[in-house]
Amino acid sequence: MGKGARDAFPAARSVFETADQALGFPLSTACFEGPEEALRLTATTQPAILTTSIALLQALRARVPDLDARVVCAAGHSLGEYSALVAAGAMPLDAAVKVVRRRGEYMQEAVPVGEGAMAAVLGAPLEAVETMCREAAEGQVLSPANLNAPDQTVVAGHAAAVRRLPAIAKTHGARRVVELPVSAPFHCALMRPAQERLARDLATLPVADASFPVLPNVTAEPEQGGERFRRFLGEQVTAPVRWVDTVRRIAALGATTVVEIGPGKVLTGLAKRIAPDLNLLNIEDPASIEAAVAALGEVK
């Protein structure tokens, strides 16, 4: 991921060099060459996605010099909140990649392999999913983790509870339950040990006020105060990602065009279902950067 942008844009190359130096090992090699098994490890995945996202952003900024002046707000899904804060100048990239690497380690170590799981519940509203979780939990942890779309909620908790969910979901009218290939049950109470360990790192993380509003996952409301971001980053480890509310708030703040920056375009697809009137773009390689430059020129 990110190799095309690194090769095409000096601004992107500089981002990868900064991350490599900050971490003390060639993260860029893992991004560009794999192996895929290494990139699946959340302690590598998290800094890799953050670095690639900022590299793509810097490439876009080099092509659209007035980009920041046109920003209404920024937001990121889970890990992406760190990318949004780096983009807004609220934290330096070198510090951010180090803390998200530790965040990944803490999350991976919080729950023994095989004891936790996540699943996407499709075709049911959030209120019904909350009811399903209470019924399937049977004294274990199971709760909404990613509120991704009006009819798509990802849940997280004990693996046994997740396995009980499909039969219960059918009785509540859900279309389907799909277990996800994740390394840990993120954004639920099982992440409490990770949250406690991360709190020590966040306490010393340099966080400044943001140059434009950022919507934290836990509130979906625009914020610019650095100390509040520090608190929200800690809370989001065990709290659900309020993505439906976030996208709706972005639209309510007056944004007409949303640019998804980073590998893939999952969030673009979700935003289309949440706020269909938004003009949606994504950038993940040189071709999509150039397409976004042309589109942003048209909506300027």
C-alpha positions in Angstrom: 0.0 0.0 0.0 1.2 3.5 -0.8 4.0 2.6 -3.1 2.6 4.3 -6.1 2.2 7.6 -4.2 5.7 7.3 -2.8 7.1 6.8 -6.2 5.1 9.7 -7.8 5.1 12.4 -5.1 8.1 13.7 -3.1 5.7 14.8 -0.4 4.4 11.3 0.0 8.0 9.9 0.0 8.9 12.2 2.9 6.0 10.9 5.0 7.2 7.3 4.7 10.8 8.4 5.6 9.5 10.2 8.7 7.6 7.1 9.8 10.5 4.8 9.2 12.8 7.0 11.3 10.3 7.4 14.1 9.7 3.7 14.5 13.3 2.7 14.0 12.5 0.0 11.4 11.4 0.2 7.7 7.6 0.3 8.0 7.7 1.4 4.3 9.1 -2.0 3.3 6.1 -3.8 5.0 3.7 -1.3 3.2 5.3 -1.8 -0.2 6.4 -5.4 -0.1 4.5 -7.2 2.6 4.4 -10.0 3.4 0.6 -9.9 3.8 0.9 -11.9 7.0 2.9 -9.1 8.6 0.5 -6.4 7.5 -2.4 -8.4 9.1 -0.8 -7.9 12.5 -2.6 -5.0 14.0 0.6 -3.5 15.5 1.9 -3.2 11.9 -1.5 -2.5 10.3 -2.2 0.5 12.4 1.0 2.6 11.7 1.0 1.4 8.1 -2.5 2.7 7.4 -1.9 5.9 9.3 1.4 6.5 7.3 -0.1 5.7 4.0 -3.1 7.9 4.6 -1.0 10.9 5.5 1.3 10.2 2.5 -1.7 10.3 0.2 -3.0 13.5 1.9 0.4 15.2 1.5 0.4 14.3 -2.2 -3.1 15.8 -2.6 -2.1 18.9 -0.7 0.9 19.3 -3.1 -1.5 19.2 -6.0 -4.3 21.4 -4.4 -2.4 24.1 -2.5 -5.6 25.7 -1.1 -7.0 22.4 0.2 -6.9 23.2 3.9 -8.6 26.5 3.4 -11.5 24.6 1.9 -11.8 22.0 4.7 -15.1 22.2 6.7 -14.0 19.4 9.1 -12.3 16.0 9.3 -13.1 12.6 10.8 -11.7 9.1 10.8 -13.1 5.7 11.5 -11.4 4.2 14.6 -7.7 4.3 13.8 -8.5 7.0 11.2 -9.2 9.5 14.0 -5.4 9.7 14.4 -5.0 10.4 10.7 -7.6 13.1 11.0 -5.8 14.7 13.9 -2.4 14.6 12.1 -4.1 16.1 9.1 -5.5 18.9 11.3 -2.1 19.6 12.9 -3.2 18.4 16.3 -0.3 15.9 16.6 2.9 15.3 14.7 3.2 12.2 12.5 6.3 10.9 14.2 4.6 10.8 17.6 1.3 9.5 16.1 2.9 6.4 14.4 4.6 5.4 17.6 1.5 5.6 19.7 -0.7 3.8 17.2 1.9 1.0 17.0 1.6 0.6 20.7 -2.2 0.9 20.5 -2.1 -2.1 18.1 0.1 -4.1 20.4 -2.1 -3.3 23.4 -5.3 -4.3 21.5 -3.8 -7.5 20.3 -2.6 -8.5 23.8 -5.8 -7.5 25.6 -7.7 -10.7 24.7 -6.2 -14.1 24.1 -6.4 -15.3 20.5 -9.7 -17.1 19.9 -11.5 -15.6 22.9 -12.8 -12.6 21.1 -14.6 -12.0 17.8 -16.5 -9.4 15.7 -19.4 -9.7 13.3 -21.3 -7.5 11.0 -25.1 -7.5 11.4 -26.8 -6.6 8.1 -30.3 -5.5 7.5 -31.3 -4.5 11.0 -31.5 -1.1 12.8 -29.2 -0.3 15.7 -32.0 -0.7 18.3 -32.6 -4.3 17.2 -28.9 -5.1 17.2 -28.7 -3.8 20.8 -31.5 -6.2 21.7 -29.8 -9.1 19.9 -26.6 -8.5 21.7 -28.3 -8.5 25.1 -29.9 -11.8 24.3 -26.8 -13.5 22.9 -24.4 -12.3 25.6 -25.6 -14.7 28.3 -23.4 -13.0 30.9 -20.5 -12.4 28.4 -19.5 -9.3 26.6 -21.3 -8.5 23.3 -22.1 -5.0 22.1 -22.3 -2.7 19.1 -18.7 -1.6 18.1 -19.0 0.1 14.7 -22.2 1.9 13.9 -21.4 1.9 10.2 -24.7 2.5 8.4 -28.4 2.6 9.3 -28.7 -1.1 8.4 -25.1 -2.3 9.2 -23.7 -2.6 12.7 -20.5 -4.4 13.6 -20.6 -6.0 17.1 -17.7 -7.2 19.2 -17.2 -9.4 22.3 -16.6 -12.9 23.4 -16.3 -15.4 20.5 -18.9 -17.7 22.0 -21.4 -14.8 22.2 -20.7 -13.8 18.6 -21.4 -17.5 17.6 -24.8 -17.4 19.4 -25.8 -14.2 17.5 -26.9 -15.5 14.0 -29.7 -17.7 15.3 -31.0 -14.9 17.5 -30.6 -12.3 14.8 -32.9 -14.2 12.5 -35.7 -13.9 15.1 -35.2 -10.1 15.0 -35.4 -9.8 11.2 -31.7 -9.3 10.5 -30.8 -10.3 6.9 -27.4 -11.8 7.7 -24.6 -12.0 10.3 -21.1 -12.2 9.0 -18.2 -13.0 11.3 -15.2 -10.8 10.4 -11.6 -11.9 10.0 -10.1 -9.6 12.7 -7.3 -10.2 15.2 -9.1 -8.8 18.3 -12.6 -7.7 19.4 -12.2 -3.9 19.0 -14.3 -1.2 20.6 -15.9 -3.2 23.3 -15.4 -3.7 27.1 -12.9 -6.5 26.4 -10.5 -3.8 25.3 -10.3 -2.3 28.8 -6.8 -3.6 29.5 -5.6 -1.9 26.2 -7.4 1.3 27.1 -5.6 1.4 30.5 -2.2 0.8 29.0 -2.8 3.3 26.2 -3.7 6.0 28.7 -0.1 6.2 29.8 1.1 6.8 26.3 -1.7 9.4 25.6 -0.7 11.3 28.7 2.7 12.2 27.1 1.5 12.4 23.5 2.0 15.9 22.2 -1.5 17.1 21.3 -2.3 20.6 20.1 -5.5 22.4 19.1 -6.6 21.5 15.6 -6.5 23.9 12.7 -9.9 22.8 11.6 -12.7 20.9 13.4 -12.3 17.1 13.9 -15.2 14.9 14.8 -14.2 12.3 17.4 -15.7 8.8 17.2 -17.2 8.9 20.6 -19.2 12.1 20.2 -19.5 12.8 16.4 -19.4 16.5 17.3 -16.8 19.0 16.0 -13.9 19.7 18.3 -10.7 21.6 18.1 -9.3 21.5 21.7 -6.2 19.4 22.0 -6.8 18.2 25.5 -10.2 17.0 24.7 -8.8 14.9 21.8 -6.5 13.2 24.2 -9.4 12.1 26.3 -11.5 11.0 23.3 -8.7 8.9 21.9 -8.6 7.0 25.2 -12.4 6.6 25.4 -12.7 5.3 21.8 -10.8 2.1 22.6 -13.8 0.6 24.4 -16.6 2.8 22.9 -18.5 2.3 19.6 -17.5 4.2 16.5 -20.5 6.5 15.8 -20.0 6.6 12.0 -23.6 7.2 11.0 -23.8 10.2 13.3 -20.4 11.4 12.1 -21.3 11.4 8.4 -24.7 13.1 9.1 -22.9 15.7 11.2 -20.4 16.3 8.4 -23.3 17.0 6.0 -25.0 19.2 8.6 -21.9 21.3 9.0 -22.2 22.3 5.3 -19.7 20.0 3.6 -20.8 19.1 0.1 -17.8 17.0 -1.0 -16.1 14.3 1.2 -12.7 12.8 0.3 -11.8 9.4 1.7 -8.1 9.3 2.1 -6.3 5.9 2.6 -6.3 2.3 1.4 -9.6 1.2 0.0 -13.0 2.9 -0.3 -15.2 1.2 2.3 -16.0 4.5 4.0 -17.1 6.0 0.7 -19.6 3.2 0.3 -20.9 3.7 3.8 -21.2 7.5 3.3 -23.2 6.9 0.1 -25.8 5.0 2.1 -25.8 7.5 5.0 -25.9 10.8 3.2 -26.6 10.2 -0.5 -26.5 13.9 -1.4 -22.8 14.2 -0.6 -20.3 14.3 -3.5 -17.9 11.4 -2.6 -14.3 11.0 -3.7 -11.5 8.6 -2.6 -7.8 8.7 -3.0 -5.6 5.6 -2.6 -3.1 5.8 -5.5 -1.7 8.3 -8.1 -4.6 7.8 -10.5 -7.3 8.5 -7.9 -5.3 11.5 -6.6 -5.4 13.0 -10.1 -9.1 12.2 -10.4 -9.7 14.0 -7.1 -7.7 17.0 -8.2 -9.8 17.3 -11.3 -13.1 16.9 -9.3 -12.0 19.4 -6.6 -11.2 21.9 -9.3 -14.8 21.5 -10.6 -16.4 22.0 -7.2 -14.1 24.8 -6.1 
